[in-house]
Amino acid sequence: YYTLIGVPSGSWMVTPAADRTTFVPAFSSIRTGPSARDVDFGIVSSPPTISAIANRVIPANTNTGAIRFTVGDGEIPAGYLTVSVASSNTNLVPATTTNIVFEGAGAERVVIITPASDAFGTATITLTVSDSATFAGGPILSTSTSFVLRVNARPLAGVGTALVLDGRVLLAQRPPGKSLAG
C-alpha cells in the first residue's frame, strides 16, 4: 500500500498508494535486505480543502437558504474536519448560532446565514475548514474561502422596489398608479 524510496544510509520517503488515504504509521518496521530495521516516520499532512462559494444577494429579513459546499483532506476523513465562519460586518451578520447554522458532517456541508433583523449592507463571509491535530498527530492545518453577501434594504413604503447602497437610494421603481413623491 506504500511506496518506499531511499537508501539505508540516506533519507526515506513513504508515499501512500494513489487509491489510499491512510496514515503512514508513526513507527514501523521495514526490511532492508536480510535484517529488519526500525524506522521512525514523520507524518506529512496537507491542508484540507473547501470548495469556492459564489457571492450572494438577498433581500432584508430573509436568509440565504442552503449554501452547499464541500470539504476534504488527503489524510483525514471529512467527518473529522471542522468548519468555522467569520463575518467582516457583524452588525449585518452576527457570529451567533442563530444567524449562522451549519449542517452536515461528511464531505458535503451546508451553511444557512440569516442577517440581523431589518439590517442591510455588505459583508464578506469567510468559511475556514480545519483538520484535527489530535487525529493527524501534527499541527492543525486550515484553508479558507470567502464570498460577499449583499443584503438589500426592504422596499420603501409607497415606492415599490428600491436599490439602496451605503444608505443611499440608487434606483427606485414606483408601483403602478403611484408617484415617487408620495
Buried (B, 14 or more C-beta within 10 A) or exposed (E): EBEBEEEEEEEBEBEBEEEEEEBBEEEEEBEEEEEEEEBEBEEEBEBBBBBEBEEBEBEBBEBBEEBEBBBBBBBBEBEBBBBBBBBBBEEBBBEEEEBBBBEBEEBEBEBBBBBBEEBBBBBBBBBBBBBBEEBBEBEBBBBEBBBBBBBBBEBBEEBBEBEBBEEEEEEBEBEEEEEEEE
